[in-house]
Amino acid sequence: MSYFSEKLYYLRNRNGFTQAGFARHVGISRSAVGMYELGEREPTFKTLEKMALALRVTPGVLIGDYRKDKDYEQLLSIYIKLSQSNKRKVREFAEELVQPLKKSRKNVV
């Protein structure tokens, strides 16, 4: 089994999902989940992102990216719990925070 296979199995169980329940949540077949967990198949990046959201981790956690940013992990876990309306507000606020950085980079060039 690959790192991804083992991590998916562990996190799916830790989050209380059956293979069938996880598959429904992510929008894939139960057999696909089984193949991922056995290392017989690899997900697309879009599916990997959906899996990560369902498991409340980043895609990097699933594939073994050890360069994780702890702040990113914390922000993502909060963000995924928000309503769509509040997610929009967070994105708008983040854009406001980034605007001065974008302007200062333009002035440097």
C-alpha positions as a printed NumPy array, in Angstrom:
array([[  0.   ,   0.   ,   0.   ],
       [  1.127,   3.525,  -0.727],
       [  1.256,   6.4  ,   1.728],
       [ -1.898,   7.818,   0.13 ],
       [ -3.759,   4.487,   0.432],
       [ -2.906,   4.074,   4.093],
       [ -3.654,   7.707,   4.959],
       [ -7.01 ,   7.611,   3.161],
       [ -8.011,   4.433,   5.007],
       [ -6.918,   5.866,   8.358],
       [ -8.606,   9.255,   7.919],
       [-11.811,   7.785,   6.496],
       [-12.159,   5.544,   9.539],
       [-11.12 ,   8.285,  11.962],
       [-13.898,  10.466,  10.547],
       [-16.471,   7.682,  10.915],
       [-17.103,   7.102,   7.216],
       [-17.859,   3.723,   5.71 ],
       [-16.523,   3.278,   2.201],
       [-20.048,   3.701,   0.834],
       [-20.767,   6.786,   2.958],
       [-17.473,   8.391,   2.033],
       [-18.058,   7.631,  -1.644],
       [-21.485,   9.294,  -1.536],
       [-20.051,  12.329,   0.253],
       [-17.263,  12.749,  -2.302],
       [-19.353,  11.81 ,  -5.347],
       [-17.486,   8.679,  -6.423],
       [-18.275,   4.961,  -6.354],
       [-17.661,   2.732,  -3.353],
       [-15.482,   0.516,  -5.518],
       [-13.299,   3.528,  -6.385],
       [-12.729,   4.149,  -2.66 ],
       [-11.761,   0.499,  -2.256],
       [ -9.325,   0.693,  -5.162],
       [ -7.765,   3.892,  -3.769],
       [ -7.309,   2.234,  -0.381],
       [ -5.714,  -0.844,  -1.963],
       [ -3.397,   1.296,  -4.068],
       [ -4.899,  -0.008,  -7.303],
       [ -5.998,   3.404,  -8.514],
       [ -5.047,   7.074,  -8.053],
       [ -7.607,   9.901,  -7.836],
       [ -7.676,  12.963, -10.046],
       [ -6.649,  16.179,  -8.33 ],
       [-10.286,  17.325,  -8.264],
       [-11.298,  14.099,  -6.495],
       [ -8.322,  14.438,  -4.149],
       [ -9.517,  17.938,  -3.206],
       [-13.049,  16.636,  -2.522],
       [-11.642,  13.818,  -0.395],
       [ -9.501,  16.233,   1.582],
       [-12.476,  18.517,   2.26 ],
       [-14.582,  15.573,   3.402],
       [-11.781,  14.433,   5.715],
       [-11.044,  17.983,   6.912],
       [ -7.419,  17.968,   5.829],
       [ -5.455,  19.48 ,   2.969],
       [ -4.663,  17.452,  -0.143],
       [ -1.041,  17.579,   1.006],
       [ -1.881,  15.584,   4.116],
       [ -3.336,  12.814,   1.944],
       [ -0.367,  12.618,  -0.399],
       [  2.344,  13.036,   2.223],
       [  3.42 ,  16.63 ,   1.713],
       [  5.432,  17.21 ,   4.857],
       [  5.838,  20.916,   4.169],
       [  2.439,  21.605,   5.717],
       [  1.751,  25.076,   6.951],
       [  0.068,  24.799,  10.366],
       [ -1.734,  28.125,   9.905],
       [ -3.109,  26.88 ,   6.594],
       [ -4.343,  23.688,   8.253],
       [ -6.09 ,  25.648,  10.993],
       [ -7.643,  28.15 ,   8.584],
       [ -8.866,  25.391,   6.281],
       [-10.503,  23.503,   9.148],
       [-12.37 ,  26.67 ,  10.141],
       [-13.224,  27.68 ,   6.563],
       [-14.85 ,  24.369,   5.609],
       [-17.295,  24.715,   8.503],
       [-18.585,  28.095,   7.287],
       [-21.789,  28.718,   5.365],
       [-21.456,  29.692,   1.696],
       [-22.295,  33.288,   2.6  ],
       [-19.567,  33.447,   5.229],
       [-17.057,  31.751,   2.903],
       [-17.697,  34.559,   0.404],
       [-17.099,  37.154,   3.141],
       [-13.816,  35.477,   4.104],
       [-12.623,  35.46 ,   0.464],
       [-13.562,  39.144,   0.052],
       [-11.746,  40.068,   3.275],
       [ -8.674,  38.078,   2.249],
       [ -8.627,  39.894,  -1.105],
       [ -8.721,  43.243,   0.747],
       [ -5.732,  42.151,   2.827],
       [ -3.766,  41.113,  -0.254],
       [ -4.416,  44.311,  -2.252],
       [ -1.654,  46.366,  -0.563],
       [  0.812,  43.527,  -1.226],
       [ -0.111,  43.42 ,  -4.905],
       [  0.332,  47.216,  -5.2  ],
       [  3.711,  47.208,  -3.443],
       [  4.995,  44.443,  -5.747],
       [  3.966,  46.465,  -8.811],
       [  5.924,  49.453,  -7.52 ],
       [  9.067,  47.38 ,  -7.016],
       [  9.174,  46.147, -10.619]])
